[in-house]
Amino acid sequence: MYQNQLLITPKPNLDESLRGFVRRTTEENHYKEPMWIYKLAGWKLYNKTLNLIFPSQVIDFDIPKEVFRLEGEEIKKMILGFRISENYFELPHNMQFLFRQFGSCLTRPRICPLCLGDRNIHSLLWELSLFVACPIHKCLLIEECEKCEKLINPVKFDFFRCECGFDFKNSNVIKVHGELSNYLMERLLGSSKSESNEVLGQLSLENLYYLLIFSVRWVNGGNGKKHSHASQPLKNGNLYTACERAFQIYENWPISFYKLIDESRLLALSGIAKRNLKHMIKSSYFDNFLGLTGFDFIELVLEEYLQTYWTSGFINKDNNKIKLIDIPRKKSKKGISGKEAVRLLGLSQEQVRRIIEKEILTPIVDCKIEGKAEYSFNEEDIIDFIRQIEGRCSSIHSDSLISFRDATKLCFTYDLDLTDFLVMLQLGIINPSQIDSFALGLNKFYFDVNELSNILLGDFLRCEDISKDLGVKHSSVLRWVNNGFIKVSKVNKKNRQLINMKDYFEFKNNYIPAVEIVKTGITKYKSTEKLLRELKKSGITPVNEKIVSDDLYLLKRTSNLEQFILENKA
């Protein structure tokens, strides 16, 4: 018998997740913690939290195959990244990034309490960020404890019991049908493409999921931006609504898609959304699919809409005939003074003027307050503006909240002004985390500083983000930047160096840290020093060997290096 084999290795279920399988294996072997099994399988860098959902490096399955007495394909079927795409590592970097960041429930676990009672397994489907309903029991998945009302802790995640002691199997559930969840189960577990949806059925699974993530953000007001977090922070019920609406876009294609654009245009005409909507639809929606194969149909219908309806009207609610819509008329000329508007908003007069210039709020024209001609507002507009933001407030109390004023100061360091911040707030790109009901206007809102920083970064990364992704020291990344291996795209007002994601992906395509080869165990060498000595014998030397004394040497990805790794495989 192989010395590292387990005494008992159960067979995985069709839809079982890897962490669920490891946990069940732990119980059947009477171990207290699954960590030992992860270490035994050679997955020391991973644990029950990460679950190898979207691994950032190629994984060796030789040892796990012996440990679990399973074939490599059987293990891969329990890992979401491989289930969505067998060629995950060959996907474009923007697709890989989106799947890793927003494709899974890694940071926000969800479970079906009825499945836990009936089947006693953790389903792979629950790892999908857009899978919010159980097709078996026709109910919403739960993401928080019914007793203590806290979100399920991703670090101390127990499938059956909350940290407060509450048994999840006793949770009350909300009955829903869940068309999108049904379809995702059909596609993920089915052996072939589904014919139940004519448009989505033509797509590969990775293209399907990539499109749906953007679609959910679009219908929820996030406009499809990669960093908008438009689906993850939503309460499960709200996310369910957004998912169902996004799925309906492709049930009646392209009419439902056209109606969605109509809604965005009407918001723009009302002064709620951005004015350059035509450019925004092209850039924030379609541009995300440029360079990717399989999405030509989106370009075709979008061009048809822009040519047919943009200048002439809107889609009729009942059919696809053009229906002309008049621009909404101006409000009645009764209003409150600018000073009163300043008080209601909790802003300065200068800030209110900037809001007017950006058309976030529109004043009443030619209105006199107490006989004086000055800008004035319809009071209901301001109240609706505040309520619109209140409606997006989360009930989660974070330990890293900052005030509205501090949030605007943080925006300034990222080269954004107050009006940019308010537009993002209106569109739901940024959501408040808590309300101080005693403060006036916008000052009642608080924001999670970490979430806000990530959103403000947009398509840029900080050096600390790169160090976390690569698992190296921050100082090493700074050295690579200073020596020109990683290109700096801009420096913000706090003198922080920002790297465009495409430049970072270019760096990863061209170089690999020697220590990463050792950590991943893809060669037989267990130390960086020995690896470098053997590489030197083959004429391969680090590109930064003579530049700086650093144990994190960079190796150029060349055919010689690939050949060396193949010849010295672990």
KOLTI-531697 format. One record per residue (C-alpha): x, y, z; residue number from 0. Coordinates in pm, 1 decimal, padded with zeros to 6 digits, always signed. Layout:
<vexlums>
     east    north       up pos
        X        Y        Z NUM
...
</vexlums>
This chain:
<vexlums>
     east    north       up pos
 +00000.0 +00000.0 +00000.0   0
 +00117.0 +00349.6 -00077.8   1
 +00242.2 +00499.8 +00248.9   2
 +00037.2 +00818.4 +00213.9   3
 -00292.4 +00653.0 +00125.7   4
 -00593.4 +00708.5 +00348.1   5
 -00759.7 +00409.8 +00510.4   6
 -01102.2 +00513.0 +00382.1   7
 -01158.2 +00708.7 +00060.2   8
 -01526.2 +00761.9 -00031.2   9
 -01643.6 +00810.4 -00386.4  10
 -01727.2 +01174.4 -00473.0  11
 -02086.5 +01262.8 -00560.2  12
 -02173.5 +01411.0 -00899.5  13
 -02201.3 +01771.3 -00773.8  14
 -01974.7 +01751.4 -00465.7  15
 -01716.0 +02024.7 -00403.8  16
 -01355.6 +01947.0 -00316.8  17
 -01382.1 +02099.0 +00029.8  18
 -01701.2 +01903.0 +00090.6  19
 -01531.2 +01581.4 -00022.7  20
 -01225.1 +01646.9 +00197.4  21
 -01451.7 +01717.1 +00494.3  22
 -01649.9 +01395.9 +00437.1  23
 -01322.3 +01204.8 +00401.0  24
 -01203.4 +01361.4 +00727.2  25
 -01516.3 +01240.3 +00909.0  26
 -01501.0 +00888.7 +00768.3  27
 -01134.6 +00855.3 +00870.6  28
 -01219.8 +00996.5 +01216.0  29
 -00979.9 +01291.2 +01192.5  30
 -01057.0 +01610.8 +01382.0  31
 -00940.2 +01857.7 +01114.2  32
 -00921.8 +01836.4 +00733.0  33
 -00595.1 +02036.8 +00729.9  34
 -00389.6 +01717.5 +00768.8  35
 -00544.9 +01569.6 +00455.6  36
 -00464.2 +01884.7 +00255.1  37
 -00102.2 +01860.1 +00368.9  38
 -00092.4 +01488.6 +00294.0  39
 -00210.6 +01563.4 -00059.7  40
 +00069.4 +01817.0 -00105.7  41
 -00163.0 +02116.9 -00099.0  42
 +00010.1 +02300.7 +00185.5  43
 -00053.8 +02639.3 +00023.1  44
 -00427.9 +02577.2 +00021.4  45
 -00683.2 +02501.2 +00291.2  46
 -01053.3 +02441.6 +00338.5  47
 -01119.4 +02813.4 +00274.9  48
 -00944.6 +02851.0 -00060.6  49
 -01062.2 +02510.7 -00181.1  50
 -00855.5 +02545.5 -00501.2  51
 -01155.4 +02725.4 -00654.0  52
 -00964.7 +02921.8 -00917.4  53
 -00598.8 +02829.4 -00864.0  54
 -00346.3 +03086.5 -00984.1  55
 -00087.7 +02821.6 -01074.5  56
 -00076.0 +02477.4 -01233.5  57
 -00145.6 +02209.2 -00973.5  58
 +00025.5 +01871.2 -00949.2  59
 -00233.8 +01595.9 -00905.8  60
 +00006.9 +01299.2 -00884.7  61
 +00019.0 +01286.6 -00502.1  62
 -00356.2 +01353.4 -00448.1  63
 -00435.9 +01072.1 -00693.1  64
 -00246.2 +00828.9 -00471.5  65
 -00383.8 +00972.3 -00146.1  66
 -00751.1 +00962.7 -00249.9  67
 -00715.5 +00666.0 -00485.9  68
 -00892.9 +00866.8 -00753.5  69
 -00812.8 +00959.4 -01112.5  70
 -00694.6 +01314.3 -01180.6  71
 -01013.4 +01390.1 -01375.9  72
 -01227.5 +01281.2 -01079.8  73
 -01046.3 +01530.4 -00854.8  74
 -01067.5 +01810.2 -01112.1  75
 -01446.8 +01767.0 -01138.5  76
 -01471.3 +01878.5 -00774.5  77
 -01280.7 +02203.1 -00844.0  78
 -01488.1 +02489.7 -00978.5  79
 -01210.9 +02642.7 -01190.0  80
 -01157.1 +02319.5 -01382.8  81
 -01530.9 +02245.3 -01402.4  82
 -01605.4 +02579.7 -01564.5  83
 -01313.4 +02550.8 -01805.1  84
 -01089.5 +02250.9 -01869.1  85
 -00847.2 +02495.1 -02033.4  86
 -00866.4 +02748.5 -01749.6  87
 -00494.3 +02829.8 -01763.9  88
 -00517.6 +02900.8 -02135.9  89
 -00803.0 +03151.4 -02100.9  90
 -00732.0 +03522.9 -02156.9  91
 -00605.1 +03690.7 -01841.3  92
 -00909.6 +03917.0 -01808.7  93
 -01135.7 +03609.4 -01797.7  94
 -00912.6 +03435.8 -01542.5  95
 -00907.7 +03749.6 -01327.3  96
 -01286.5 +03791.8 -01337.0  97
 -01347.8 +03426.7 -01245.4  98
 -01100.5 +03438.6 -00955.1  99
 -01231.1 +03768.6 -00818.0 100
 -01607.1 +03745.9 -00876.6 101
 -01687.5 +03399.3 -01008.0 102
 -01699.6 +03213.8 -00679.8 103
 -01842.4 +03243.2 -00328.8 104
 -01498.1 +03216.0 -00174.3 105
 -01545.6 +03518.2 +00053.4 106
 -01922.9 +03480.7 +00094.9 107
 -02019.2 +03115.8 +00145.7 108
 -02375.4 +03002.8 +00076.2 109
 -02546.0 +02673.8 +00154.7 110
 -02882.5 +02501.2 +00119.5 111
 -02987.5 +02386.5 +00469.8 112
 -03236.9 +02137.9 +00322.1 113
 -02962.1 +01969.6 +00115.4 114
 -02746.2 +01942.3 +00426.4 115
 -03027.3 +01752.7 +00596.1 116
 -03121.2 +01530.6 +00298.6 117
 -02791.8 +01465.3 +00122.0 118
 -02517.9 +01552.7 +00375.8 119
 -02285.6 +01696.8 +00107.6 120
 -02143.6 +02037.3 +00015.1 121
 -02235.5 +02102.4 -00346.9 122
 -01991.1 +02239.1 -00602.4 123
 -02279.7 +02447.8 -00738.7 124
 -02287.0 +02651.7 -00416.8 125
 -01939.3 +02780.5 -00503.3 126
 -02078.9 +02975.0 -00803.8 127
 -02137.5 +03341.1 -00718.9 128
 -02448.0 +03351.2 -00941.2 129
 -02597.5 +03026.8 -00806.6 130
 -02837.3 +03164.2 -00542.2 131
 -03125.9 +02915.0 -00536.9 132
 -03148.0 +02538.7 -00486.8 133
 -03317.6 +02373.1 -00788.7 134
 -03383.7 +02058.4 -00581.0 135
 -03570.3 +02222.8 -00291.7 136
 -03683.9 +02538.7 -00478.4 137
 -03549.4 +02776.9 -00212.9 138
 -03292.1 +03053.4 -00170.3 139
 -02952.7 +02948.3 -00041.2 140
 -02867.3 +03102.8 +00296.6 141
 -02557.9 +03314.7 +00356.2 142
 -02612.4 +03426.5 +00714.7 143
 -02699.8 +03270.2 +01048.2 144
 -03066.9 +03293.2 +01137.7 145
 -02984.1 +03321.0 +01509.1 146
 -02695.5 +03573.4 +01529.3 147
 -02769.2 +03733.2 +01185.1 148
 -02399.0 +03730.7 +01092.3 149
 -02272.4 +03628.1 +00750.8 150
 -02124.6 +03278.9 +00737.3 151
 -01756.8 +03319.6 +00823.9 152
 -01544.7 +03212.3 +00521.4 153
 -01238.9 +03149.8 +00740.9 154
 -01414.5 +02945.0 +01011.6 155
 -01667.0 +02792.9 +00776.6 156
 -01842.5 +02484.8 +00914.3 157
 -02095.2 +02337.2 +00672.6 158
 -02348.4 +02247.6 +00940.9 159
 -02306.3 +02484.2 +01233.1 160
 -02253.2 +02859.2 +01290.5 161
 -01987.7 +02991.8 +01528.9 162
 -02270.9 +03083.7 +01766.4 163
 -02377.6 +02718.1 +01778.9 164
 -02687.6 +02740.6 +01557.7 165
 -02748.3 +02433.3 +01338.4 166
 -02792.2 +02552.1 +00978.2 167
 -03024.9 +02257.5 +00907.8 168
 -03283.4 +02429.7 +01128.3 169
 -03284.7 +02745.8 +00913.2 170
 -03606.1 +02877.1 +00762.9 171
 -03591.2 +02912.0 +00383.6 172
 -03759.5 +03134.3 +00125.8 173
 -03924.3 +02944.7 -00157.1 174
 -03823.8 +03057.1 -00508.3 175
 -03798.7 +02889.6 -00847.0 176
 -03459.9 +03015.1 -00966.5 177
 -03446.7 +02997.1 -01346.7 178
 -03079.9 +03095.6 -01368.0 179
 -02972.7 +02852.5 -01093.8 180
 -03162.0 +02575.8 -01274.6 181
 -02985.5 +02659.9 -01597.6 182
 -02640.1 +02677.1 -01433.4 183
 -02693.4 +02333.9 -01277.1 184
 -02802.1 +02198.5 -01614.2 185
 -02491.8 +02336.5 -01786.1 186
 -02236.0 +02262.3 -01514.1 187
 -02343.5 +01904.1 -01449.5 188
 -02466.7 +01818.8 -01798.9 189
 -02248.2 +01642.7 -02051.4 190
 -02347.7 +01868.3 -02344.1 191
 -02468.7 +02220.3 -02416.2 192
 -02828.7 +02290.2 -02322.5 193
 -03098.5 +02368.2 -02578.6 194
 -03329.8 +02527.4 -02319.7 195
 -03189.0 +02872.1 -02399.9 196
 -03119.7 +02940.1 -02765.6 197
 -02863.2 +03220.1 -02713.6 198
 -02672.6 +03091.2 -02410.4 199
 -02682.8 +02735.9 -02539.9 200
 -02444.2 +02833.1 -02820.6 201
 -02172.4 +02942.3 -02575.2 202
 -01903.0 +02738.6 -02407.3 203
 -01937.3 +02717.3 -02029.0 204
 -01656.6 +02966.9 -01963.0 205
 -01803.4 +03219.2 -02212.5 206
 -02149.9 +03164.6 -02068.0 207
 -02040.1 +03241.6 -01711.8 208
 -01822.7 +03535.5 -01816.6 209
 -02122.1 +03689.7 -01997.9 210
 -02362.0 +03629.6 -01707.3 211
 -02134.9 +03792.9 -01448.6 212
 -02129.1 +04111.9 -01656.8 213
 -02502.3 +04090.2 -01723.5 214
 -02588.7 +04071.6 -01352.7 215
 -02375.0 +04378.7 -01288.9 216
 -02538.1 +04557.5 -01577.6 217
 -02896.8 +04505.4 -01464.1 218
 -02799.7 +04593.5 -01106.5 219
 -02655.5 +04930.2 -01209.6 220
 -02286.8 +04831.7 -01206.4 221
 -02264.2 +04878.7 -01587.8 222
 -02059.7 +04563.8 -01625.1 223
 -01739.6 +04700.4 -01472.6 224
 -01498.2 +04433.0 -01360.6 225
 -01431.9 +04597.6 -01025.3 226
 -01782.3 +04711.5 -00942.1 227
 -01857.2 +04434.6 -00688.9 228
 -02214.1 +04471.0 -00810.1 229
 -02315.1 +04113.2 -00732.8 230
 -02110.2 +03999.2 -00434.5 231
 -02217.9 +04246.9 -00161.6 232
 -02590.0 +04212.1 -00238.6 233
 -02819.8 +04035.7 +00002.6 234
 -02907.8 +03697.3 -00140.8 235
 -03267.4 +03799.9 -00216.6 236
 -03155.6 +04110.4 -00410.0 237
 -02890.5 +03910.6 -00592.5 238
 -03155.3 +03653.3 -00683.7 239
 -03367.2 +03929.9 -00841.6 240
 -03067.9 +04064.0 -01038.4 241
 -02972.5 +03712.8 -01155.3 242
 -03322.6 +03630.4 -01272.5 243
 -03350.9 +03959.9 -01457.5 244
 -03012.3 +03909.1 -01623.5 245
 -03112.5 +03558.6 -01733.7 246
 -03434.8 +03691.6 -01885.9 247
 -03227.6 +03911.8 -02119.3 248
 -03128.4 +03599.0 -02311.5 249
 -03470.4 +03430.9 -02294.7 250
 -03617.9 +03688.8 -02532.0 251
 -03310.8 +03797.8 -02727.8 252
 -03253.0 +04068.8 -02838.6 253
 -03578.2 +04248.3 -02738.9 254
 -03513.3 +04213.7 -02363.3 255
 -03160.5 +04344.5 -02415.0 256
 -03293.4 +04645.7 -02605.3 257
 -03545.3 +04721.0 -02329.5 258
 -03264.7 +04719.9 -02074.2 259
 -03075.0 +04981.6 -02276.7 260
 -03398.1 +05181.5 -02299.0 261
 -03418.7 +05191.9 -01919.6 262
 -03064.2 +05325.4 -01897.1 263
 -03144.1 +05592.8 -02155.5 264
 -03457.0 +05703.0 -01969.8 265
 -03256.3 +05735.2 -01647.6 266
 -03010.1 +05953.2 -01835.8 267
 -03290.4 +06172.3 -01966.8 268
 -03413.9 +06212.7 -01608.7 269
 -03070.8 +06331.4 -01495.7 270
 -03008.8 +06022.3 -01280.2 271
 -02744.1 +05848.0 -01487.8 272
 -02445.8 +05962.5 -01692.7 273
 -02514.2 +06174.1 -01999.8 274
 -02264.5 +06019.8 -02243.8 275
 -02466.6 +05697.6 -02232.6 276
 -02400.2 +05593.8 -02590.5 277
 -02025.7 +05585.2 -02529.1 278
 -02078.7 +05422.0 -02188.8 279
 -02278.6 +05130.0 -02330.7 280
 -02012.1 +05064.5 -02591.0 281
 -01716.0 +05098.8 -02354.9 282
 -01847.1 +04948.9 -02030.4 283
 -02042.2 +04660.8 -02186.5 284
 -01919.2 +04553.9 -02527.1 285
 -01550.5 +04647.5 -02486.0 286
 -01521.4 +04378.1 -02219.3 287
 -01564.8 +04118.0 -02494.1 288
 -01321.2 +04263.4 -02748.1 289
 -01051.0 +04015.6 -02844.8 290
 -01253.4 +03719.9 -02711.2 291
 -01404.9 +03460.7 -02941.7 292
 -01769.5 +03359.4 -02930.8 293
 -01926.7 +03699.6 -02853.4 294
 -01982.9 +03834.6 -03205.2 295
 -02360.6 +03818.9 -03162.7 296
 -02344.3 +04091.6 -02895.0 297
 -02172.4 +04333.5 -03131.7 298
 -02429.5 +04265.9 -03403.0 299
 -02738.1 +04337.9 -03191.2 300
 -02576.2 +04637.6 -03021.3 301
 -02492.9 +04794.8 -03356.9 302
 -02847.9 +04727.2 -03472.4 303
 -02989.0 +04906.6 -03169.6 304
 -02757.4 +05206.6 -03205.1 305
 -02842.2 +05243.9 -03573.8 306
 -03216.5 +05176.7 -03546.9 307
 -03335.1 +05320.5 -03217.3 308
 -03076.1 +05563.3 -03082.4 309
 -03179.7 +05859.3 -03293.3 310
 -03542.4 +05764.7 -03354.4 311
 -03691.4 +05632.2 -03029.6 312
 -03733.3 +05337.8 -02797.1 313
 -03859.6 +04980.0 -02801.7 314
 -04233.1 +04947.3 -02739.0 315
 -04312.6 +04749.1 -02421.1 316
 -04526.2 +04497.2 -02608.9 317
 -04339.2 +04452.7 -02935.5 318
 -04031.3 +04565.6 -03120.5 319
 -04188.7 +04865.7 -03294.7 320
 -04036.0 +05208.1 -03241.4 321
 -04215.3 +05423.6 -02989.9 322
 -04109.7 +05786.2 -02964.9 323
 -04064.1 +05913.2 -02609.8 324
 -04065.6 +06280.1 -02521.4 325
 -03795.6 +06413.4 -02292.5 326
 -03948.9 +06453.9 -01943.3 327
 -04078.5 +06803.7 -01877.9 328
 -03923.0 +07031.9 -01620.7 329
 -04043.6 +07025.1 -01263.7 330
 -04293.3 +07278.2 -01135.4 331
 -04130.4 +07607.0 -01037.9 332
 -04174.6 +07568.7 -00665.6 333
 -03863.1 +07499.0 -00472.7 334
 -03628.1 +07552.6 -00182.9 335
 -03333.4 +07789.1 -00176.0 336
 -02976.6 +07685.3 -00244.9 337
 -02890.5 +07734.6 +00123.8 338
 -03164.7 +07494.2 +00227.4 339
 -03039.6 +07245.6 -00033.0 340
 -02690.3 +07277.7 +00117.5 341
 -02834.1 +07192.3 +00460.3 342
 -03034.0 +06893.3 +00332.9 343
 -02735.9 +06749.6 +00145.0 344
 -02484.5 +06824.6 +00419.7 345
 -02245.4 +06981.5 +00167.1 346
 -02086.4 +07321.1 +00112.5 347
 -02220.3 +07574.0 -00138.9 348
 -01920.8 +07518.0 -00364.4 349
 -01981.8 +07142.0 -00364.3 350
 -02347.8 +07195.8 -00454.7 351
 -02239.9 +07417.1 -00747.8 352
 -02016.9 +07135.8 -00876.8 353
 -02308.5 +06894.4 -00848.3 354
 -02517.3 +07130.5 -01063.4 355
 -02239.1 +07160.0 -01322.7 356
 -02220.5 +06779.8 -01351.9 357
 -02603.9 +06760.4 -01375.0 358
 -02624.7 +06518.0 -01082.6 359
 -02902.4 +06738.2 -00945.9 360
 -03086.5 +06978.7 -01172.8 361
 -03201.6 +07314.0 -01029.0 362
 -03530.0 +07480.3 -01117.4 363
 -03476.5 +07743.1 -01386.8 364
 -03602.9 +08104.4 -01352.4 365
 -03744.7 +08049.3 -01004.8 366
 -03750.7 +08329.0 -00747.0 367
 -03719.9 +08256.9 -00374.8 368
 -03846.7 +08547.3 -00159.9 369
 -03825.0 +08775.4 -00459.8 370
 -03459.5 +08691.5 -00535.6 371
 -03348.7 +08512.1 -00849.0 372
 -03107.8 +08231.0 -00752.5 373
 -03066.8 +07863.1 -00816.7 374
 -03325.6 +07656.0 -00632.3 375
 -03429.8 +07293.1 -00612.4 376
 -03737.2 +07084.1 -00595.1 377
 -03717.4 +06947.1 -00240.0 378
 -03851.9 +06608.5 -00351.2 379
 -03558.4 +06568.0 -00591.5 380
 -03308.7 +06601.9 -00306.0 381
 -03505.3 +06370.7 -00077.0 382
 -03533.1 +06110.4 -00355.6 383
 -03160.0 +06143.6 -00419.3 384
 -03082.7 +06064.8 -00052.7 385
 -03338.0 +05783.1 -00037.4 386
 -03196.3 +05627.3 -00351.9 387
 -02860.8 +05592.2 -00176.1 388
 -03024.1 +05477.1 +00148.4 389
 -03189.3 +05194.6 -00043.1 390
 -02847.8 +05050.0 -00125.4 391
 -02721.8 +05054.4 +00234.2 392
 -02593.3 +04727.1 +00369.8 393
 -02680.1 +04610.3 +00720.3 394
 -02331.1 +04462.0 +00762.2 395
 -02121.1 +04646.9 +01019.4 396
 -01759.2 +04647.3 +00908.8 397
 -01466.4 +04731.6 +01136.3 398
 -01306.3 +04945.2 +00865.4 399
 -01574.7 +05208.7 +00801.1 400
 -01492.9 +05568.6 +00713.2 401
 -01720.4 +05871.8 +00695.6 402
 -01857.2 +06028.7 +00377.8 403
 -01608.0 +06315.8 +00402.9 404
 -01315.1 +06078.6 +00450.3 405
 -01440.7 +05873.8 +00154.9 406
 -01437.6 +06182.4 -00069.4 407
 -01084.3 +06263.4 +00052.0 408
 -00979.8 +05909.0 -00039.0 409
 -01132.4 +05958.1 -00384.7 410
 -00921.5 +06270.7 -00427.0 411
 -00603.9 +06065.4 -00372.1 412
 -00717.8 +05847.1 -00664.2 413
 -00765.6 +06153.7 -00887.6 414
 -01146.8 +06157.8 -00851.8 415
 -01351.2 +06453.0 -00726.8 416
 -01677.4 +06471.2 -00532.7 417
 -01896.6 +06453.7 -00841.4 418
 -01719.5 +06140.6 -00968.1 419
 -01781.4 +05982.6 -00629.1 420
 -02151.6 +06076.3 -00630.7 421
 -02202.6 +05937.3 -00980.6 422
 -02049.3 +05606.2 -00871.0 423
 -02272.4 +05616.1 -00563.2 424
 -02584.5 +05679.7 -00773.2 425
 -02507.7 +05397.8 -01015.3 426
 -02451.5 +05148.7 -00733.2 427
 -02082.0 +05103.1 -00812.4 428
 -02012.9 +05213.8 -00454.6 429
 -02255.4 +05117.2 -00178.4 430
 -02274.5 +05253.4 +00178.7 431
 -02214.7 +05003.0 +00455.4 432
 -02395.0 +05176.8 +00742.0 433
 -02613.4 +05480.6 +00819.6 434
 -02566.7 +05735.0 +01098.4 435
 -02930.3 +05845.4 +01125.4 436
 -02846.0 +06157.2 +01331.3 437
 -02622.4 +06314.8 +01067.3 438
 -02749.4 +06541.3 +00788.1 439
 -02770.6 +06448.9 +00422.3 440
 -02482.4 +06255.7 +00275.5 441
 -02290.8 +06265.4 +00602.6 442
 -02509.3 +05983.3 +00737.9 443
 -02337.3 +05737.1 +00502.5 444
 -02026.2 +05535.2 +00584.8 445
 -01809.6 +05321.2 +00359.3 446
 -01580.1 +05022.2 +00390.3 447
 -01235.9 +05167.3 +00320.6 448
 -01093.8 +04841.0 +00181.4 449
 -01381.5 +04783.1 -00058.7 450
 -01375.9 +05147.6 -00164.3 451
 -01000.3 +05137.5 -00233.4 452
 -01040.1 +04829.5 -00454.2 453
 -01319.3 +04993.0 -00655.2 454
 -01126.3 +05317.7 -00699.2 455
 -00824.3 +05132.4 -00832.1 456
 -01023.0 +05031.3 -01140.3 457
 -00792.1 +04860.5 -01391.0 458
 -00485.0 +04938.2 -01180.8 459
 -00300.7 +04742.8 -00913.9 460
 -00082.7 +04854.1 -00625.5 461
 +00251.1 +04692.3 -00548.8 462
 +00096.5 +04534.4 -00238.6 463
 -00176.6 +04375.9 -00453.3 464
 +00089.8 +04216.9 -00674.2 465
 +00287.9 +04093.0 -00372.9 466
 -00026.5 +03921.4 -00238.3 467
 -00106.6 +03764.9 -00575.9 468
 +00245.6 +03626.5 -00617.1 469
 +00296.1 +03545.8 -00248.5 470
 +00620.1 +03746.1 -00226.5 471
 +00746.5 +04035.0 -00016.7 472
 +00633.4 +04388.2 -00095.4 473
 +00997.6 +04501.0 -00107.4 474
 +01072.0 +04248.4 -00383.2 475
 +00791.7 +04386.5 -00602.4 476
 +00924.2 +04740.2 -00546.2 477
 +01268.0 +04626.6 -00662.8 478
 +01122.4 +04472.2 -00977.0 479
 +00935.7 +04797.0 -01042.8 480
 +01243.3 +05013.6 -00981.8 481
 +01450.4 +04796.4 -01215.9 482
 +01194.1 +04821.2 -01495.2 483
 +01062.9 +04464.5 -01498.2 484
 +00712.6 +04587.7 -01408.7 485
 +00594.3 +04902.6 -01584.0 486
 +00437.1 +05179.8 -01372.3 487
 +00139.3 +05335.7 -01552.0 488
 +00079.8 +05631.9 -01322.4 489
 +00147.9 +05776.4 -00979.5 490
 -00154.1 +05899.9 -00782.3 491
 -00174.6 +06202.4 -00553.1 492
 -00031.4 +06002.0 -00264.2 493
 +00273.6 +05914.4 -00476.3 494
 +00165.1 +05552.0 -00490.6 495
 +00283.6 +05367.6 -00798.6 496
 -00004.6 +05210.5 -00989.1 497
 +00039.2 +04929.4 -01240.6 498
 -00207.8 +04865.3 -01519.5 499
 -00339.8 +04509.8 -01509.1 500
 -00238.3 +04441.2 -01868.6 501
 +00120.5 +04541.0 -01782.4 502
 +00115.1 +04311.1 -01480.8 503
 -00015.3 +04022.0 -01692.6 504
 +00259.8 +04096.9 -01945.4 505
 +00514.3 +04072.8 -01661.3 506
 +00372.4 +03734.4 -01554.4 507
 +00384.3 +03611.6 -01914.0 508
 +00751.0 +03711.6 -01946.9 509
 +00895.7 +03628.3 -01603.9 510
 +00860.3 +03383.4 -01317.2 511
 +01025.5 +03412.7 -00972.3 512
 +01263.0 +03123.4 -00910.0 513
 +01107.6 +03072.1 -00567.8 514
 +00766.6 +03010.9 -00731.2 515
 +00906.7 +02708.9 -00918.2 516
 +01024.7 +02569.7 -00584.5 517
 +00701.0 +02647.7 -00397.6 518
 +00476.0 +02486.4 -00658.0 519
 +00687.5 +02168.4 -00654.6 520
 +00683.8 +02129.6 -01031.4 521
 +01053.2 +02027.3 -01025.8 522
 +01248.2 +01794.9 -00797.4 523
 +01444.3 +02082.7 -00642.3 524
 +01337.3 +02181.3 -00291.5 525
 +01550.9 +02494.6 -00249.0 526
 +01601.3 +02806.9 -00459.3 527
 +01978.7 +02790.9 -00426.5 528
 +02001.2 +02438.0 -00566.7 529
 +01758.0 +02521.5 -00846.5 530
 +01964.7 +02824.9 -00949.8 531
 +02286.3 +02621.1 -00947.9 532
 +02136.1 +02358.5 -01176.9 533
 +01985.8 +02622.1 -01402.8 534
 +02327.1 +02787.1 -01438.1 535
 +02473.4 +02457.1 -01560.3 536
 +02214.0 +02467.2 -01838.6 537
 +02307.0 +02827.9 -01923.6 538
 +01995.0 +02977.9 -01763.4 539
 +02058.3 +03270.3 -01528.0 540
 +01821.6 +03515.3 -01355.9 541
 +01765.2 +03842.6 -01536.1 542
 +01821.1 +04039.3 -01213.5 543
 +02125.0 +03848.9 -01085.3 544
 +02367.8 +04137.9 -01141.9 545
 +02121.5 +04417.6 -01069.1 546
 +02032.0 +04354.8 -00709.0 547
 +02115.0 +04108.9 -00435.2 548
 +01778.3 +03944.2 -00392.5 549
 +01674.9 +03589.7 -00307.5 550
 +01368.7 +03637.7 -00529.7 551
 +01546.3 +03612.3 -00860.9 552
 +01343.5 +03648.2 -01180.1 553
 +01371.3 +03396.9 -01461.4 554
 +01279.6 +03475.9 -01820.0 555
 +01010.6 +03240.5 -01949.5 556
 +01191.2 +03082.0 -02243.2 557
 +01173.4 +02750.0 -02426.0 558
 +01500.8 +02653.1 -02252.8 559
 +01342.7 +02706.9 -01911.4 560
 +01032.4 +02507.3 -02008.0 561
 +01254.7 +02225.0 -02133.3 562
 +01453.7 +02230.3 -01807.9 563
 +01132.4 +02204.9 -01601.4 564
 +01008.1 +01912.2 -01813.5 565
 +01336.5 +01728.3 -01776.3 566
 +01347.4 +01783.0 -01398.7 567
 +00983.6 +01720.2 -01316.9 568
 +00910.7 +01620.3 -00957.6 569
</vexlums>
